[in-house]
């Protein structure tokens, strides 16, 4: 990966949603909502307290996470569409 996030930022690859509805209808790309879950590709080292002490990240590479619908900034790295967001934009880790 050619991009390493700084501080408490996380690089996430979206997980693509279903192509069909439960009833079997195919959903066209124009009607699909962007998924609000993804896989962590890279993490920064963590935030720092006022005294300089490092606050460790709660997520790590490979974690499947849930984030807000409008979270992050879209970036293209090595031809991949990714999201750069703060760790606080992540709502939870899916198991």
VMD Tcl script that builds the backbone (N, CA, C; Angstrom):
set m [mol new atoms 285]
animate dup $m
set s [atomselect $m all]
$s set {name element resname resid chain x y z} {
  {N N UNK 1 A 0.852 -1.176 0.000}
  {CA C UNK 1 A 0.000 0.000 0.000}
  {C C UNK 1 A 0.895 1.236 0.000}
  {N N UNK 2 A 0.591 2.171 -0.869}
  {CA C UNK 2 A 1.407 3.358 -1.026}
  {C C UNK 2 A 0.977 4.505 -0.111}
  {N N UNK 3 A -0.011 4.284 0.739}
  {CA C UNK 3 A -0.526 5.345 1.606}
  {C C UNK 3 A -0.632 4.836 3.040}
  {N N UNK 4 A 0.001 5.526 3.972}
  {CA C UNK 4 A -0.072 5.187 5.399}
  {C C UNK 4 A -0.798 6.327 6.098}
  {N N UNK 5 A -1.971 6.057 6.684}
  {CA C UNK 5 A -2.703 7.103 7.400}
  {C C UNK 5 A -1.913 7.599 8.613}
  {N N UNK 6 A -2.117 8.859 8.952}
  {CA C UNK 6 A -1.457 9.455 10.115}
  {C C UNK 6 A -2.416 9.551 11.290}
  {N N UNK 7 A -1.849 9.584 12.473}
  {CA C UNK 7 A -2.571 9.797 13.726}
  {C C UNK 7 A -3.709 8.788 13.882}
  {N N UNK 8 A -4.958 9.269 14.057}
  {CA C UNK 8 A -6.087 8.362 14.304}
  {C C UNK 8 A -6.956 8.175 13.061}
  {N N UNK 9 A -6.321 8.201 11.894}
  {CA C UNK 9 A -7.061 8.013 10.650}
  {C C UNK 9 A -6.962 6.562 10.185}
  {N N UNK 10 A -7.988 6.142 9.437}
  {CA C UNK 10 A -8.112 4.758 8.988}
  {C C UNK 10 A -8.465 4.757 7.511}
  {N N UNK 11 A -7.873 3.845 6.761}
  {CA C UNK 11 A -8.170 3.666 5.341}
  {C C UNK 11 A -9.054 2.428 5.212}
  {N N UNK 12 A -10.238 2.588 4.588}
  {CA C UNK 12 A -11.237 1.518 4.536}
  {C C UNK 12 A -11.644 1.246 3.088}
  {N N UNK 13 A -11.773 -0.036 2.745}
  {CA C UNK 13 A -12.309 -0.447 1.439}
  {C C UNK 13 A -13.751 -0.878 1.670}
  {N N UNK 14 A -14.696 -0.254 0.946}
  {CA C UNK 14 A -16.107 -0.616 1.086}
  {C C UNK 14 A -16.348 -2.066 0.677}
  {N N UNK 15 A -17.294 -2.710 1.346}
  {CA C UNK 15 A -17.748 -4.045 0.976}
  {C C UNK 15 A -18.977 -3.843 0.103}
  {N N UNK 16 A -18.958 -4.430 -1.086}
  {CA C UNK 16 A -20.062 -4.242 -2.019}
  {C C UNK 16 A -21.330 -4.912 -1.516}
  {N N UNK 17 A -22.477 -4.253 -1.763}
  {CA C UNK 17 A -23.774 -4.763 -1.339}
  {C C UNK 17 A -24.302 -5.821 -2.291}
  {N N UNK 18 A -25.484 -6.309 -1.991}
  {CA C UNK 18 A -26.120 -7.344 -2.801}
  {C C UNK 18 A -26.522 -6.795 -4.161}
  {N N UNK 19 A -26.476 -7.646 -5.168}
  {CA C UNK 19 A -26.879 -7.300 -6.525}
  {C C UNK 19 A -28.375 -7.511 -6.729}
  {N N UNK 20 A -29.001 -8.334 -5.851}
  {CA C UNK 20 A -30.416 -8.655 -5.989}
  {C C UNK 20 A -31.147 -8.389 -4.684}
  {N N UNK 21 A -32.460 -8.162 -4.790}
  {CA C UNK 21 A -33.293 -8.039 -3.609}
  {C C UNK 21 A -33.647 -9.434 -3.118}
  {N N UNK 22 A -34.310 -9.519 -1.971}
  {CA C UNK 22 A -34.725 -10.815 -1.439}
  {C C UNK 22 A -35.713 -11.505 -2.381}
  {N N UNK 23 A -36.473 -10.716 -3.140}
  {CA C UNK 23 A -37.437 -11.272 -4.075}
  {C C UNK 23 A -36.839 -11.661 -5.411}
  {N N UNK 24 A -35.541 -11.399 -5.617}
  {CA C UNK 24 A -34.872 -11.804 -6.843}
  {C C UNK 24 A -34.721 -10.718 -7.890}
  {N N UNK 25 A -35.175 -9.476 -7.595}
  {CA C UNK 25 A -35.019 -8.385 -8.557}
  {C C UNK 25 A -33.579 -7.890 -8.569}
  {N N UNK 26 A -33.060 -7.632 -9.758}
  {CA C UNK 26 A -31.690 -7.120 -9.889}
  {C C UNK 26 A -31.714 -5.616 -9.671}
  {N N UNK 27 A -30.807 -5.140 -8.821}
  {CA C UNK 27 A -30.723 -3.718 -8.504}
  {C C UNK 27 A -29.688 -3.071 -9.424}
  {N N UNK 28 A -30.086 -2.059 -10.229}
  {CA C UNK 28 A -29.103 -1.390 -11.089}
  {C C UNK 28 A -28.148 -0.530 -10.256}
  {N N UNK 29 A -26.956 -0.271 -10.783}
  {CA C UNK 29 A -25.952 0.518 -10.072}
  {C C UNK 29 A -26.471 1.887 -9.668}
  {N N UNK 30 A -27.299 2.498 -10.506}
  {CA C UNK 30 A -27.802 3.845 -10.219}
  {C C UNK 30 A -28.746 3.866 -9.019}
  {N N UNK 31 A -29.348 2.744 -8.668}
  {CA C UNK 31 A -30.293 2.685 -7.558}
  {C C UNK 31 A -29.675 2.155 -6.271}
  {N N UNK 32 A -28.452 1.664 -6.337}
  {CA C UNK 32 A -27.806 1.091 -5.151}
  {C C UNK 32 A -27.357 2.193 -4.209}
  {N N UNK 33 A -27.500 1.919 -2.920}
  {CA C UNK 33 A -26.930 2.811 -1.918}
  {C C UNK 33 A -25.509 2.351 -1.644}
  {N N UNK 34 A -24.649 3.307 -1.335}
  {CA C UNK 34 A -23.280 2.930 -0.995}
  {C C UNK 34 A -23.308 2.206 0.344}
  {N N UNK 35 A -22.621 1.074 0.441}
  {CA C UNK 35 A -22.643 0.327 1.701}
  {C C UNK 35 A -21.932 1.086 2.810}
  {N N UNK 36 A -22.401 0.875 4.034}
  {CA C UNK 36 A -21.816 1.537 5.197}
  {C C UNK 36 A -20.961 0.563 5.988}
  {N N UNK 37 A -20.412 -0.422 5.303}
  {CA C UNK 37 A -19.478 -1.317 5.968}
  {C C UNK 37 A -18.302 -1.569 5.043}
  {N N UNK 38 A -17.177 -1.898 5.647}
  {CA C UNK 38 A -15.974 -2.108 4.862}
  {C C UNK 38 A -14.914 -2.833 5.658}
  {N N UNK 39 A -13.768 -2.986 5.018}
  {CA C UNK 39 A -12.631 -3.669 5.635}
  {C C UNK 39 A -11.500 -2.660 5.795}
  {N N UNK 40 A -10.883 -2.638 6.974}
  {CA C UNK 40 A -9.776 -1.726 7.248}
  {C C UNK 40 A -8.560 -2.184 6.454}
  {N N UNK 41 A -8.015 -1.276 5.642}
  {CA C UNK 41 A -6.849 -1.567 4.810}
  {C C UNK 41 A -5.565 -1.126 5.508}
  {N N UNK 42 A -5.615 0.035 6.175}
  {CA C UNK 42 A -4.442 0.554 6.880}
  {C C UNK 42 A -4.891 1.477 8.010}
  {N N UNK 43 A -4.069 1.579 9.049}
  {CA C UNK 43 A -4.365 2.418 10.214}
  {C C UNK 43 A -3.163 3.293 10.550}
  {N N UNK 44 A -3.462 4.444 11.141}
  {CA C UNK 44 A -2.397 5.277 11.689}
  {C C UNK 44 A -1.950 4.705 13.032}
  {N N UNK 45 A -1.043 5.414 13.697}
  {CA C UNK 45 A -0.515 4.940 14.975}
  {C C UNK 45 A -1.454 5.213 16.143}
  {N N UNK 46 A -2.342 6.193 16.015}
  {CA C UNK 46 A -3.278 6.544 17.081}
  {C C UNK 46 A -3.192 8.014 17.407}
  {N N UNK 47 A -4.161 8.495 18.171}
  {CA C UNK 47 A -4.203 9.899 18.585}
  {C C UNK 47 A -3.250 10.109 19.761}
  {N N UNK 48 A -3.006 11.356 20.061}
  {CA C UNK 48 A -2.146 11.690 21.202}
  {C C UNK 48 A -2.907 12.556 22.188}
  {N N UNK 49 A -2.701 12.293 23.472}
  {CA C UNK 49 A -3.265 13.130 24.527}
  {C C UNK 49 A -2.483 14.433 24.580}
  {N N UNK 50 A -2.978 15.384 25.356}
  {CA C UNK 50 A -2.296 16.677 25.490}
  {C C UNK 50 A -0.880 16.536 26.031}
  {N N UNK 51 A -0.635 15.519 26.858}
  {CA C UNK 51 A 0.699 15.317 27.423}
  {C C UNK 51 A 1.613 14.514 26.492}
  {N N UNK 52 A 1.120 14.167 25.287}
  {CA C UNK 52 A 1.929 13.453 24.310}
  {C C UNK 52 A 1.805 11.948 24.347}
  {N N UNK 53 A 1.062 11.424 25.315}
  {CA C UNK 53 A 0.885 9.976 25.435}
  {C C UNK 53 A 0.022 9.456 24.278}
  {N N UNK 54 A 0.427 8.330 23.700}
  {CA C UNK 54 A -0.266 7.741 22.554}
  {C C UNK 54 A -1.500 6.966 23.005}
  {N N UNK 55 A -2.631 7.211 22.316}
  {CA C UNK 55 A -3.860 6.450 22.545}
  {C C UNK 55 A -3.925 5.407 21.443}
  {N N UNK 56 A -3.841 4.145 21.789}
  {CA C UNK 56 A -3.803 3.062 20.797}
  {C C UNK 56 A -5.115 2.991 20.013}
  {N N UNK 57 A -5.020 2.533 18.764}
  {CA C UNK 57 A -6.191 2.378 17.902}
  {C C UNK 57 A -7.001 1.166 18.358}
  {N N UNK 58 A -8.329 1.255 18.252}
  {CA C UNK 58 A -9.204 0.140 18.608}
  {C C UNK 58 A -9.400 -0.809 17.432}
  {N N UNK 59 A -9.114 -0.336 16.206}
  {CA C UNK 59 A -9.253 -1.185 15.019}
  {C C UNK 59 A -7.874 -1.520 14.476}
  {N N UNK 60 A -7.823 -2.584 13.667}
  {CA C UNK 60 A -6.559 -2.977 13.041}
  {C C UNK 60 A -6.844 -3.417 11.613}
  {N N UNK 61 A -5.800 -3.590 10.825}
  {CA C UNK 61 A -5.947 -4.032 9.445}
  {C C UNK 61 A -6.704 -5.354 9.399}
  {N N UNK 62 A -7.637 -5.455 8.464}
  {CA C UNK 62 A -8.405 -6.687 8.290}
  {C C UNK 62 A -9.732 -6.698 9.022}
  {N N UNK 63 A -9.955 -5.757 9.974}
  {CA C UNK 63 A -11.230 -5.700 10.698}
  {C C UNK 63 A -12.350 -5.287 9.748}
  {N N UNK 64 A -13.514 -5.937 9.881}
  {CA C UNK 64 A -14.696 -5.543 9.127}
  {C C UNK 64 A -15.457 -4.564 10.012}
  {N N UNK 65 A -15.682 -3.337 9.513}
  {CA C UNK 65 A -16.230 -2.274 10.349}
  {C C UNK 65 A -17.510 -1.698 9.755}
  {N N UNK 66 A -18.285 -1.057 10.624}
  {CA C UNK 66 A -19.504 -0.357 10.262}
  {C C UNK 66 A -19.270 1.121 10.503}
  {N N UNK 67 A -19.601 1.960 9.514}
  {CA C UNK 67 A -19.364 3.397 9.647}
  {C C UNK 67 A -20.568 4.170 9.149}
  {N N UNK 68 A -20.608 5.473 9.446}
  {CA C UNK 68 A -21.713 6.327 9.048}
  {C C UNK 68 A -21.826 6.462 7.538}
  {N N UNK 69 A -23.030 6.701 7.063}
  {CA C UNK 69 A -23.314 6.783 5.636}
  {C C UNK 69 A -22.480 7.854 4.932}
  {N N UNK 70 A -22.262 8.967 5.580}
  {CA C UNK 70 A -21.528 10.075 4.954}
  {C C UNK 70 A -20.127 10.234 5.530}
  {N N UNK 71 A -19.595 9.210 6.159}
  {CA C UNK 71 A -18.278 9.283 6.793}
  {C C UNK 71 A -17.151 9.202 5.770}
  {N N UNK 72 A -16.065 9.854 6.082}
  {CA C UNK 72 A -14.839 9.710 5.314}
  {C C UNK 72 A -14.762 10.530 4.039}
  {N N UNK 73 A -13.566 10.518 3.480}
  {CA C UNK 73 A -13.252 11.188 2.226}
  {C C UNK 73 A -12.813 10.134 1.230}
  {N N UNK 74 A -13.411 10.135 0.047}
  {CA C UNK 74 A -13.056 9.142 -0.964}
  {C C UNK 74 A -11.695 9.477 -1.566}
  {N N UNK 75 A -10.829 8.480 -1.629}
  {CA C UNK 75 A -9.504 8.620 -2.237}
  {C C UNK 75 A -9.262 7.421 -3.150}
  {N N UNK 76 A -8.435 7.613 -4.163}
  {CA C UNK 76 A -8.054 6.519 -5.050}
  {C C UNK 76 A -6.579 6.229 -4.843}
  {N N UNK 77 A -6.264 4.996 -4.457}
  {CA C UNK 77 A -4.888 4.574 -4.209}
  {C C UNK 77 A -4.640 3.298 -5.005}
  {N N UNK 78 A -3.639 3.309 -5.848}
  {CA C UNK 78 A -3.300 2.147 -6.674}
  {C C UNK 78 A -4.509 1.643 -7.468}
  {N N UNK 79 A -5.343 2.582 -7.938}
  {CA C UNK 79 A -6.514 2.223 -8.734}
  {C C UNK 79 A -7.703 1.724 -7.930}
  {N N UNK 80 A -7.626 1.724 -6.600}
  {CA C UNK 80 A -8.724 1.277 -5.739}
  {C C UNK 80 A -9.437 2.483 -5.141}
  {N N UNK 81 A -10.772 2.416 -5.109}
  {CA C UNK 81 A -11.569 3.443 -4.439}
  {C C UNK 81 A -11.614 3.113 -2.946}
  {N N UNK 82 A -11.068 3.991 -2.109}
  {CA C UNK 82 A -11.018 3.772 -0.667}
  {C C UNK 82 A -11.588 4.970 0.065}
  {N N UNK 83 A -11.835 4.819 1.355}
  {CA C UNK 83 A -12.293 5.909 2.210}
  {C C UNK 83 A -11.254 6.172 3.291}
  {N N UNK 84 A -10.930 7.443 3.500}
  {CA C UNK 84 A -10.050 7.856 4.594}
  {C C UNK 84 A -10.949 8.525 5.626}
  {N N UNK 85 A -10.929 8.002 6.865}
  {CA C UNK 85 A -11.780 8.565 7.908}
  {C C UNK 85 A -11.074 8.519 9.246}
  {N N UNK 86 A -11.586 9.295 10.195}
  {CA C UNK 86 A -11.079 9.241 11.555}
  {C C UNK 86 A -11.636 7.992 12.228}
  {N N UNK 87 A -10.900 7.474 13.175}
  {CA C UNK 87 A -11.351 6.285 13.889}
  {C C UNK 87 A -12.695 6.533 14.571}
  {N N UNK 88 A -12.959 7.756 15.004}
  {CA C UNK 88 A -14.206 8.064 15.681}
  {C C UNK 88 A -15.425 7.986 14.752}
  {N N UNK 89 A -15.222 7.982 13.418}
  {CA C UNK 89 A -16.311 7.812 12.458}
  {C C UNK 89 A -16.774 6.363 12.378}
  {N N UNK 90 A -15.967 5.443 12.884}
  {CA C UNK 90 A -16.301 4.018 12.857}
  {C C UNK 90 A -17.196 3.731 14.056}
  {N N UNK 91 A -18.358 3.115 13.759}
  {CA C UNK 91 A -19.345 2.845 14.819}
  {C C UNK 91 A -19.124 1.517 15.519}
  {N N UNK 92 A -18.498 0.556 14.818}
  {CA C UNK 92 A -18.295 -0.739 15.452}
  {C C UNK 92 A -17.529 -1.687 14.568}
  {N N UNK 93 A -17.071 -2.783 15.169}
  {CA C UNK 93 A -16.362 -3.840 14.457}
  {C C UNK 93 A -17.307 -5.028 14.329}
  {N N UNK 94 A -17.497 -5.516 13.108}
  {CA C UNK 94 A -18.374 -6.668 12.867}
  {C C UNK 94 A -17.576 -7.954 13.028}
  {N N UNK 95 A -18.185 -8.961 13.652}
  {CA C UNK 95 A -17.471 -10.222 13.831}
  {C C UNK 95 A -18.078 -11.315 12.985}
}
mol reanalyze $m
mol bondsrecalc $m
mol representation Tube
mol addrep $m
